Amino acid sequence: MNRKDSKRKSHQECLGVTAARGRPRQARRHKTCPSPGEISKVMASMALGVLSDGGCSEDELLEKCIQSFDSTGSLRRGDHILNMVLAMHSWVLPSAHLAARLLTLYPPRYQEATGNTQELRRLQICHLVRYWLTQHPKAVHQEPQLEEAIGRFWTTVDQEGGSAQRSLRGSANLLSPGGPGPPPPMSSPGLGKKRKVSLLFDHLETVELAQHLTYLEFRSFQAITPQDLRSYVLQGSVRGCPALEGSVGLSNSVSRWVQVMVLSRPGPAQRAQVLDKFIHVAQKLHQLQNFNTLMAVTGGLCHSAISRLKDSHAHLSPDSTKILLELTELLAAHNNYARYRRTWASCTGFRLPVLGVHLKDLVSLHEAHPDRLPDGRLHLPKLNSLYLRLQELAALQEQQPPCSANEDLLHLLTLSLDLFYTEDEIYDLSYAREPRCPKSLPPSPFKAPLVVEWAPGVTPKPDRVTLGRHVEQLVESVFKNYDPEGRGTISQEDFERLSGNFPFACHGLHPPPSQGHGSFSREELTGYLLRASAICSKLGLAFLHTFHEVTFRKPAFCNSCSGFLWGVTKQGYRCRDCGLCCHKHCKDRVNMECKKRPGAKGDTGPPGAPALSRPAPHASPGSEENLPEVLSLDSEAEPHLCHAWTQTEPPPPSWDQEMEGQDGMLKSTGLCKSEKQEQTQGTETPYSSPNLNAPDLAPTERSPTSVIN
């Protein structure tokens, strides 16, 4: 090889290397096989055939459905188009109109000259109507006009049809709206027979709580019908859809229940314990693939009323904080919930979707494409896309939950989730627990998912019958577990623990035991729950006044009836928090909001901590409320009555000076012990409005501070 050939060869090798480096790499195929969802979409497109390229008229679509059956009622081809038309036609035209069109296509008797062709067509139409009743019974029974149209069709068949056609009507009339019912409540695996079932929040394990929340969510999800989804997409609201409204209300109630349970604890460390428990409940919900309740719990934990509690979050462990951040990122609305969608696509087995996200997809798909083409034909690709998504949700309703539930705990959760807290009340309670700090604080790392309340304002408001049924079921469960001897009563300690599970427990609505032995009967517990729920439902928590009986020594007026308050002793009632005055017979009809004033007495710390005596707020002229709440008249100190609200603001200096002056006047007058007792008698009798038809508590029988456990 000479020098020239060597240079030529070297030049070719260099070109070869450069060409190889410059050649683009072939894209690797990460998925060697298509997913089942991709296969179903391709099969559906193939089944549509030429109709997938555009649309067709109503008559062409009906004719294709009729030709799907043979004389024996068997399908000649796949049932995708047939099921799609029967399920989705109501989105573009009324079902009664479709049934009337079938009646017009039914050949009358005078066309017998054509022979077997007309007889076959009659059988095909009858088989189509029978298939409609068999596969979609709920849709037929929920529309009275459709039932009337089908009734006219079968009347025509009796008059014009043969025996083979009339026999199909008998089998169709035997149909009843079926479908899977709710899973039967059974004893939870974690609640064995040897263990006493606990109805207390603090004693419930995170696994048990997550399983029971999943059961409630699945039962609510199962009740949603395709008609409810269609109504929501077309109207843009859940109003008029009880099942869908109940599902949305359940999610919003769980979110607010989480907030209330956290804010019910007086100390930061105690609130951190509740936060940590709900974080692990959310982790279990993620393992159960219950994404809808996971969204509700995570949204409650990341709500601004909770995320602003810096002192409470400071007590959380790094692991709990990391778990909460991961769950928040999973459910974040960034990039149209991209992380949730990827996670959902990889899930198998039992799973519950974030209903708001999937409804958002249905609305977007419905708004993006028209129902009909410009020439008036139906847009079948749009109906087919909606049908595939509805079929996915319907398949999820056929699942069997991986866990069972305890009936008693279901009653407790059902009644506990009937909350009456408003958004403003939750914020007020949050600021009462941890007031605003003047220092600039860094923003919270937690961001609430934007779909927590995708239908805001939807809260379950059960009627009196439903609420009464829930209360009766809960009372039966309570006495079954806390009164095994069958005495018919529960102790006051058990009553206080149980009542702490409800939102109205922190407002002093506890009635005293009428039997005088510190025990509560079945009737007393039922009446307490019914009255307290009705009060909170009607008035709201902001209207609950903490009245106590007082003596007015100077003219005063009732804030309810504007009447005169004057007498010798104990002729009126006054609210400890807002100072509102009223007659005894008017305290149940007060419709003014209780606005707590700065310096009002409240909770001073966690249960068990010594109560700090604070001077009472300034009262109206002539009221004995100008005296301190507790006067040390003898060696035995009188017990204090504490609210479940936390006192966060000191009283104004003017009140302290006024109280000090009154104490000096009392000491200078040299009142004897008996006179002081006579003056202060009855001024410390606690009373909670509205009236619960219970006698006043003696000073030694005052109800202790109760919070939501």
Secondary structure as UniProt FT lines:
FT   HELIX           3..22
FT   HELIX           36..48
FT   HELIX           49..53
FT   STRAND          55..56
FT   HELIX           58..66
FT   TURN            67..68
FT   TURN            71..72
FT   HELIX           80..88
FT   HELIX           89..91
FT   HELIX           95..105
FT   HELIX           109..114
FT   HELIX           116..135
FT   HELIX           137..141
FT   HELIX           144..160
FT   HELIX           163..173
FT   TURN            189..190
FT   TURN            193..194
FT   TURN            201..203
FT   HELIX           206..222
FT   HELIX           226..235
FT   TURN            239..240
FT   HELIX           242..263
FT   HELIX           268..287
FT   TURN            288..289
FT   HELIX           291..301
FT   HELIX           304..307
FT   HELIX           310..314
FT   HELIX           318..330
FT   TURN            334..337
FT   HELIX           338..345
FT   HELIX           355..368
FT   TURN            374..375
FT   STRAND          378..379
FT   HELIX           380..397
FT   HELIX           407..416
FT   HELIX           423..433
FT   TURN            450..453
FT   TURN            456..457
FT   HELIX           464..482
FT   TURN            484..485
FT   STRAND          489..491
FT   HELIX           492..499
FT   TURN            500..501
FT   HELIX           503..507
FT   TURN            514..515
FT   STRAND          519..521
FT   HELIX           522..539
FT   HELIX           541..543
FT   STRAND          547..550
FT   STRAND          556..557
FT   TURN            559..561
FT   STRAND          564..565
FT   STRAND          572..575
FT   TURN            576..578
FT   STRAND          581..582
FT   HELIX           584..586
FT   TURN            587..588
FT   TURN            598..599
FT   TURN            607..608
FT   TURN            621..622
FT   HELIX           624..626
FT   HELIX           653..669
FT   HELIX           673..680
FT   TURN            681..684
FT   HELIX           699..701
//
